[in-house]
Amino acid sequence: MRCSRAIGGLGMMALLCGSISLAGCSVSQPFPERAAYALEPGHPEKPASAGTLAVRVMPLRIAKPYDSQLFNYKVGPSQFTQDYYSGFIAPPDRLLGAQLVDWLNDSGAVKYAVPPGSSLDCDANLETQVSALYADHTKNTAVIEMRALLVSDAVGPTRVLLQKTYSETEPLANQSPGALVAAWNKAYRRLLENLAANLHDLSPPKK
């Protein structure tokens, strides 16, 4: 009799612990799903006259920590944080680099733009580095900054044909990841327009 009572008591304790465990699981909140975004600056408008410069676009580089697929937020003076649940669908250097080549070709700002592995002859090499890519929550803006260096591909001393920093900001409609991507799209579009216009005005260097 004593054994049966002891077993019954243990059973009640196990049942009570199981009930508490299930209750704890029922009130816990699920983790939010991670969201991935692409950049889409849209389609360029062609200039009145076609560009004459053939450009080899070298792989775009992004300075740390902006090379992360996670979104970067500035939340205070010299203070940044990353969004674990929101980021780019692919490494941002690949996204921005592909958009750059497509934009230069579709815009007609250059004769043609090709990646490094192309066998086509080019007049110059375009080197680019993104030095800023983040949401500035202290000013409620999206920020993108890129340095461009265009170097002649002619044999002989290196000739710099263009050296410029392009910096764009765009107001955020709100602080959601979707609003940030929409603002980046507008800012990157203006950056590409300005770079394309500068390349369009250049003539092929004499070889």
MILUM-969001 format. One record per atom (N, C-alpha, C): residue in three letters; x, z, y. Coordinates in steps of 0.1 Angstrom, whole numbers, plus 2048, in hexadecimal, padded with zeros to 3 digits. Each point is the difference from the previous one (the first is absolute). Example, Ala and Ser with C-alpha at 12.3 -4.5 7.8 and 13.67 -1.06 7.14 Angstrom:
// MILUM-969001
ALA88484E7C7 ALA7F780080C ALA80980080C SER7FC7F980B SER80980080B SER7F880880B 
//
This chain:
// MILUM-969001
MET8088007F4 MET7F880080C MET80980080C ARG80A808800 ARG80980180C ARG8077F2802 CYS8047FA7F4 CYS8077F3802 CYS7F67F6806 SER7F47FF7FC SER7F67F7805 SER7FE80280F ARG7FF80C804 ARG7FF80380E ARG80C7FC808 ALA80B8027FA ALA80D7FC807 ALA8007F1802 ILE7FD7F97F5 ILE8007F1800 ILE7F67FB80A GLY7F4807800 GLY7F67FC80A GLY80480280E GLY80780B803 GLY80580280D GLY80A7F6805 LEU8097FC7F6 LEU80A7F5803 LEU7F97F3803 GLY7F67FD7F9 GLY7F87F4802 GLY7FA80080D MET7FA80B805 MET7FA80080D MET80A7FE80B MET80C8067FE MET80B7FE80A MET8047F2801 ALA8027F97F4 ALA8047F2800 ALA7F57F8807 LEU7F38037FD LEU7F57F8806 LEU80080280F LEU80280C804 LEU80080380F LEU80C7F9807 CYS80C8007FA CYS80B7F9805 CYS7FE7F1801 GLY7F97FB7F5 GLY7FD7F1801 GLY7F77FD80B SER7F6809802 SER7F67FD80A SER80680080E ILE80A80A802 ILE80680180D ILE8097F3802 SER8077FC7F5 SER8087F4801 SER7F87F3804 LEU7F57FF7F9 LEU7F77F4803 LEU7FA80180E ALA7FD80C805 ALA7FB80280D ALA80B7FC80A GLY80C8037FD GLY80B7FD809 GLY8027F1801 CYS7FE7F97F5 CYS8027F17FF CYS7F57FA808 SER7F48057FF SER7F47FA807 SER80180080F VAL80780A806 VAL80080180E VAL80D7FA806 SER80A7FC7F7 SER80C7FA806 SER7FD7F2805 GLN8077FC80A GLN7FE7F3806 GLN80A7F67FB PRO7FB7F37FD PRO8097F67FA PRO80A7FB80B PHE80C7FC7FC PHE8097FB80A PHE7FB7F2805 PRO8027FE80D PRO7FC7F3805 PRO8087F47FB GLU7FA7F57FE GLU8077F47FB GLU80A7FB80A ARG80B7FB7FB ARG80A7F9809 ARG7FB7F2803 ALA8027FD80D ALA7FB7F3805 ALA80D7F7804 ALA8007F37FD ALA80B7F7803 ALA7FB7F5809 TYR8087FD80B TYR7FC7F680A TYR80A7F5801 ALA7FC7F5804 ALA8087F4804 ALA7FF7FE80F LEU80B7FA805 LEU7FF7FC80E LEU7FC7F1801 GLU7F77FD809 GLU7FB7F2802 GLU7FF7FD80F PRO80A7FB806 PRO8007FD80E PRO7F77F3804 GLY7FB7FA7F6 GLY7F87F4802 GLY8077F3801 HIS7FA7F5805 HIS8067F3800 HIS8057FD80E PRO80C7FA802 PRO8057FD80D PRO7FA7F4806 GLU8007FF80D GLU7FC7F4808 GLU80D7F7802 LYS7FE7F37FD LYS80C7F8802 LYS8037FD80E PRO80D7FF804 PRO8037FC80E PRO7FD7F2803 ALA8017FC80D ALA7FD7F2804 ALA80A7F77FA SER80C8047FE SER80B7F77FA SER8068087F5 ALA8047F97F5 ALA8068067F5 ALA80F804803 GLY80480B7F9 GLY80E805802 GLY8097F77F9 THR80D800804 THR80A7F87FA THR80B8077F8 LEU7FF80D800 LEU80A8087FA LEU7FD8037F1 ALA80A7FE7F7 ALA7FE8037F2 ALA80680D7FD VAL7F880A7FB VAL80580E7FF VAL8008057F2 ARG80B8067FC ARG8008077F3 ARG7FE80F803 VAL7F58057FA VAL7FC80E803 VAL8068097F6 MET809808804 MET80680A7F7 MET7F780B7FD PRO8028077F4 PRO7F780B7FD PRO7FE80A80B LEU7F3803803 LEU7FD80A80A LEU80480E7FB ARG806808809 ARG80380D7FD ARG7F880A808 ILE7FE80C7FB ILE7F880A807 ILE80980D800 ALA80180680C ALA80880C801 ALA7F980C7F9 LYS8078097FB LYS7FA80C7FA LYS7FB80980B PRO7F58077FF PRO7F88027F3 PRO7F57F6800 TYR8007F6808 TYR7F47F7801 TYR8007F67F5 ASP80A8007F7 ASP8007F77F5 ASP7F88057F4 SER7FA80C802 SER7F88057F5 SER7F27F9800 GLN7FA8007F4 GLN7F37FA7FE GLN7F580A806 LEU80480C802 LEU7F680A805 LEU8007FE810 PHE7F4802806 PHE7FF7FF80E PHE80780C807 ASN8077FD80B ASN80680B808 ASN7F980380C TYR7FE80D803 TYR7F980480C TYR809809808 LYS8007FD80D LYS80680980A LYS7F680A805 VAL80380D7FD VAL7F680B803 VAL80580980B GLY80C7FE805 GLY80580980A GLY80E7FB805 PRO80680680A PRO80D7FB805 PRO80A8017F5 SER8057F47FC SER80A7FF7F5 SER7FB8057F3 GLN7F38007FE GLN7FA8067F4 GLN7F77F57F9 PHE8047FD7F3 PHE7F87F57F9 PHE7FC8067F3 THR7F57FA7FA THR7FB8037F3 THR7FC7F37F9 GLN7FF8017F3 GLN7FC7F47F8 GLN7F28037F9 ASP7F97F57FF ASP7F28017FA ASP8027FC7F1 TYR7FF80B7F7 TYR8017FD7F2 TYR7F57F77FA TYR7F5800807 TYR7F47FA7FA TYR7FE7F2806 SER8077FC80A SER7FE7F3806 SER80E7F9802 GLY8017F37FD GLY80C7F9802 GLY7FE7F17FE PHE80C7F9800 PHE7FF7F17FE PHE7FF7FD7F1 ILE7FA7F47FE ILE7FE7FB7F2 ILE80D7FC7FA ALA80A7FD808 ALA80D7FC7FB ALA80B80680A PRO80D8007FC PRO80A80480A PRO7FE7F980D PRO80080780C PRO7FD7F980D PRO80A7F5804 ASP80C8017FB ASP80A7F5803 ASP7FB7F37FA ARG7FA8007F4 ARG7FC7F47FA ARG7F37FB807 LEU7F7809804 LEU7F47FC807 LEU8037FA80D LEU808807808 LEU8037FB80D LEU8097F3800 GLY8098007F6 GLY8097F47FF GLY7F87F47FC ALA7F78017F6 ALA7F87F47FC ALA7F77FB80C GLN7FA80A807 GLN7F87FC80C GLN8087F980A LEU80D804802 LEU8097FA80A LEU8027F17FD VAL8047FD7F3 VAL8037F37FC VAL7F47F7801 ASP7F48057FB ASP7F47F8801 ASP7FC7FD80F TRP80280A808 TRP7FB7FF80E TRP8097F5807 LEU80D8007FE LEU8097F6806 LEU7FC7F27FC ASN7FD7FF7F3 ASN7FD7F27FB ASN7F27FC805 ASP7F68097FF ASP7F27FC804 ASP7FF7FE80F SER808807808 SER7FF7FF80E SER8057F3806 GLY8097F97F9 GLY8077F5805 GLY80A80380B ALA80480D801 ALA80A80480A ALA80E7FB7FC VAL8027FD7F3 VAL80D7FB7FC VAL7FE7F47F7 LYS80A7F97FE LYS7FF7F47F7 LYS7FC8047F2 TYR80780A7FB TYR7FB8077F4 TYR80880D7FF ALA7FB8097F8 ALA80680D7FD ALA8008017F1 VAL80C8047FA VAL8028017F2 VAL80780D7FD PRO7FE8057F3 PRO80780C7FC PRO80E7FD7FD PRO80980B7FD PRO80E7FE7FE PRO8047F67F5 GLY7F88007F5 GLY8037F87F4 GLY7FD7F1802 SER7FB7FC80B SER7FC7F2802 SER80D7F7801 SER7FF7F47FB SER80B7F6801 SER7FF7F880C LEU7F6802808 LEU7FE7F880C LEU80B80480B ASP8047F6807 ASP80A80380B ASP7F880780C CYS80780A806 CYS7F980780B CYS80A80080C ASP7FA80280C ASP80880180C ASP80580E802 ALA7F880A7FC ALA80480D803 ALA7FA80A7F6 ASN80580C7FF ASN7FB80B7F8 ASN7FA80A808 LEU7F48047FC LEU7F880A807 LEU80180E7F9 GLU80680A806 GLU80180D7FA GLU7F7809808 THR7F88087F8 THR7F6809807 THR80080E7F9 GLN7FE80A809 GLN7FF80E7FB GLN7F5807807 VAL7F78057F9 VAL7F5808806 VAL80680E802 SER80080580C SER80680D804 SER7F580A802 ALA7F37FD800 ALA7F5809802 ALA7F47FB7FA LEU7F98087F8 LEU7F37FC7FA LEU7F880D7FC TYR7F8804809 TYR7F980D7FE TYR7F4801809 ALA7F880A7FD ALA7F5804809 ALA80480B809 ASP7FF7FF80D ASP80380A809 ASP7F4808804 HIS7FD80B7F9 HIS7F4808802 HIS80180880D THR80C801806 THR80180780D THR7FB7F780B LYS8007F37FE LYS7FB7F680A LYS7F57F87FB ASN7FB8027F3 ASN7F57F97FA ASN8037F1800 THR80C7FC7FC THR8037F27FF THR8087FD7F3 ALA7FF7F37FD ALA8087FA7F4 ALA80D7FA807 VAL80B8027F9 VAL80D7FC806 VAL8077F77F6 ILE8067F5805 ILE8087F77F8 ILE80B7FB809 GLU80D8007FB GLU80B7FB808 GLU8097F87F7 MET8057F5804 MET8097F87F8 MET80B7F9808 ARG80C8017FB ARG80B7F9806 ARG8037F37FA ALA8027F6807 ALA8037F27FB ALA80D7FB805 LEU8087FA7F7 LEU80D7FB803 LEU8007F27FA LEU8027F6808 LEU8007F27FB LEU80F7FB802 VAL8067FC7F5 VAL80E7FC800 VAL8017F27FB SER8087F8808 SER8027F27FC SER8077FF7F2 ASP7FB7F67F8 ASP8057FE7F3 ASP80C7F5800 ALA8047FC80C ALA80A7F6801 ALA80E8067FC VAL8087F77FB VAL80E8047FC VAL80880380D GLY80780B800 GLY80880480B GLY7FD80E805 PRO80380480C PRO7FE80D805 PRO7F1803800 THR7FC80D7FD THR7F2804800 THR7FA7FF80E ARG7F57F9800 ARG7F97FF80D ARG7F28077FF VAL7FD809809 VAL7F4807800 VAL7F67F8809 LEU7F67FB7FB LEU7F67F8807 LEU7F5808806 LEU7FD80C7FA LEU7F5808805 LEU80280E7FB GLN7FF80A808 GLN80180E7FD GLN7F6808808 LYS7F68057F9 LYS7F5807808 LYS7F980A7F8 THR7FB80A806 THR7F880A7FA THR7F17FF804 TYR7F77FF7F7 TYR7F27FE802 TYR7F980D7FD SER7F9806809 SER7F980D7FE SER7F27FF804 GLU7F78037F7 GLU7F17FF803 GLU7F980D7FC THR7F6804808 THR7F780B7FD THR7F27FC801 GLU7F78067F8 GLU7F27FD800 GLU7F880C7FF PRO7F6803809 PRO7F880C7FF PRO7F98017F3 LEU7FE80C7FB LEU7F98037F3 LEU7F1803803 ALA7F77F97F9 ALA7F2803802 ALA7FD80E7FB ASN8078057F6 ASN7FF80D7FB ASN80D8037F8 GLN80080B7F9 GLN80D8047F9 GLN7FF7FD7F1 SER7F77F77FC SER7FE7FC7F2 SER80B7F67FC PRO8047FF7F3 PRO8097F67FC PRO7FC7F2803 GLY7F37FD7FE GLY7FB7F3803 GLY8017FC80F ALA7FE809809 ALA8027FD80E ALA80E7FE803 LEU8098077F9 LEU80F7FE802 LEU8047F27FC VAL7FB7FB7F4 VAL8047F37FC VAL7FA7F5809 ALA7F4802805 ALA7FA7F6809 ALA80880080D ALA80580B805 ALA80980080C ALA80D7FA7FD TRP8068037F5 TRP80D7F97FC TRP7FE7F1800 ASN7F57FB7FA ASN7FE7F27FF ASN8017F980E LYS7F980780A LYS8007FA80D LYS80E801807 ALA80780B7FE ALA80D802806 ALA80A7F67FA TYR8007FF7F2 TYR8097F77FA TYR7FD7F1803 ARG7F47FD803 ARG7FC7F2804 ARG8077FD80D ARG7FF80980A ARG8067FE80D ARG80F7FF7FF LEU8068087F7 LEU80E8007FE LEU8047F27FB LEU7F97FB7F6 LEU8037F37FA LEU7FE7F580A GLU7F6801808 GLU7FD7F680A GLU80C7FF80A ASN80580C804 ASN80B80080A ASN80D7FA7FA LEU8038047F3 LEU80C7FB7F9 LEU7FF7F17FE ALA7F47FB7FC ALA7FE7F27FE ALA8027F880D ALA7FB80680B ALA8017F980D ALA80F7FF804 ASN80880A7FD ASN80E800804 ASN8077F67F7 LEU7FD7FF7F3 LEU8067F67F7 LEU7FC7F2804 HIS7F47FE804 HIS7FB7F3804 HIS8087FA80B ASP804809809 ASP8077FB80D ASP80F7FD7FD LEU8058037F4 LEU80E7FD7FD LEU8027F37FA SER80B7F9804 SER8037F37FA SER80B8027F5 PRO8017F87F6 PRO80A8017F6 PRO80E800806 PRO8098097FC PRO80E800806 PRO8077F37FC LYS8097FC808 LYS8087F57FD LYS80B8047F5 LYS8027F77F6 LYS8098037F6 LYS80D7F8801 
//
